[in-house]
């Protein structure tokens, strides 16, 4: 099943020359996680999009800070995961807090090798 992303409207992800744009590594990971869970049949892409639009609407009704699309994306992912009973809210909060507490570059703690053999 191929995911069809909105090109226009509130659920449309940021693009540059037609390509998706991620400002931070976590944004791409959140995007990939939502796509993998939808592809795995744990929720439909339409269900996710509805949660994304709701997260955007919620922010627009009471904006706090600068609007960041992938923060709304992450809210939608957490919401749909909880609603579909994939992960309970306390566990989502615990996992998010543990992830946020990791130091910058935590996932790049490997030695780089010269692959020019």
C-alpha positions as CSV (number, residue, x, y, z in Angstrom):
1,X,0.0,0.0,0.0
2,X,1.6,3.3,-1.1
3,X,1.0,6.3,1.2
4,X,-0.5,9.3,-0.5
5,X,0.6,12.5,1.2
6,X,-1.4,15.7,0.8
7,X,0.3,18.2,-1.4
8,X,-1.8,21.1,-0.3
9,X,-3.8,21.9,2.8
10,X,-3.0,21.7,6.5
11,X,-1.8,18.1,6.4
12,X,0.7,18.7,3.6
13,X,4.3,18.2,4.8
14,X,6.9,20.8,4.1
15,X,8.6,20.4,0.7
16,X,11.4,22.0,-1.3
17,X,11.4,21.3,-5.0
18,X,8.9,18.5,-4.5
19,X,11.1,16.7,-1.9
20,X,10.1,16.4,1.8
21,X,12.1,18.7,4.1
22,X,13.2,17.7,7.6
23,X,15.0,20.3,9.7
24,X,16.0,17.9,12.5
25,X,16.8,14.1,12.4
26,X,13.8,13.4,14.8
27,X,11.4,14.8,12.2
28,X,12.4,12.2,9.6
29,X,12.2,9.5,12.2
30,X,8.8,10.5,13.3
31,X,7.7,10.6,9.6
32,X,9.1,7.1,9.0
33,X,7.5,5.7,12.1
34,X,4.1,6.9,11.1
35,X,4.5,5.6,7.6
36,X,5.8,2.2,8.9
37,X,2.9,1.8,11.4
38,X,0.3,2.8,8.7
39,X,2.0,0.4,6.2
40,X,1.9,-2.3,8.9
41,X,-1.9,-1.9,9.2
42,X,-1.9,-0.6,12.7
43,X,-3.9,2.4,11.6
44,X,-4.9,3.8,8.2
45,X,-3.2,6.8,6.6
46,X,-6.6,8.6,6.7
47,X,-6.8,8.0,10.4
48,X,-3.4,9.5,10.9
49,X,-4.2,12.5,8.6
50,X,-7.3,13.2,10.7
51,X,-5.2,13.2,13.9
52,X,-2.7,15.5,12.1
53,X,-5.4,18.0,11.1
54,X,-6.8,17.9,14.6
55,X,-3.3,18.6,16.1
56,X,-2.8,21.5,13.6
57,X,-6.3,22.9,14.4
58,X,-5.6,22.6,18.2
59,X,-2.4,24.6,17.8
60,X,-4.1,27.2,15.6
61,X,-6.8,27.7,18.2
62,X,-4.2,28.5,21.0
63,X,-0.8,29.0,19.4
64,X,2.1,28.4,21.7
65,X,5.5,29.3,20.3
66,X,6.5,29.1,16.7
67,X,4.5,26.8,14.4
68,X,6.5,23.7,13.6
69,X,4.8,21.2,11.3
70,X,6.6,18.1,12.6
71,X,5.7,18.9,16.2
72,X,2.1,18.7,15.1
73,X,3.0,15.5,13.2
74,X,4.5,14.0,16.4
75,X,1.4,15.0,18.4
76,X,-0.8,13.3,15.8
77,X,1.4,10.2,15.9
78,X,1.2,10.0,19.7
79,X,-2.6,10.5,19.6
80,X,-3.3,7.9,16.9
81,X,-1.0,5.3,18.6
82,X,-2.8,5.9,21.9
83,X,-6.3,5.8,20.3
84,X,-5.5,2.5,18.4
85,X,-4.2,1.0,21.7
86,X,-0.7,0.4,20.2
87,X,1.0,2.1,23.2
88,X,-0.7,3.6,26.3
89,X,-0.3,7.3,27.0
90,X,1.9,6.9,30.1
91,X,4.3,4.7,28.1
92,X,4.3,7.2,25.2
93,X,5.1,10.0,27.7
94,X,7.8,7.9,29.3
95,X,9.4,7.0,26.0
96,X,9.2,10.5,24.7
97,X,10.9,11.9,27.9
98,X,13.7,9.3,27.7
99,X,14.3,10.1,24.1
100,X,14.3,13.8,24.7
101,X,16.8,13.4,27.6
102,X,19.4,11.8,25.2
103,X,22.3,14.1,24.5
104,X,22.7,15.6,21.0
105,X,24.3,13.2,18.6
106,X,23.4,10.2,20.7
107,X,22.5,8.1,17.7
108,X,25.8,8.9,15.9
109,X,28.1,7.2,18.5
110,X,29.8,5.0,16.0
111,X,33.2,5.2,14.4
112,X,33.3,6.3,10.8
113,X,35.2,4.0,8.5
114,X,36.9,4.7,5.2
115,X,34.9,2.8,2.6
116,X,37.0,3.7,-0.4
117,X,38.5,0.3,-0.9
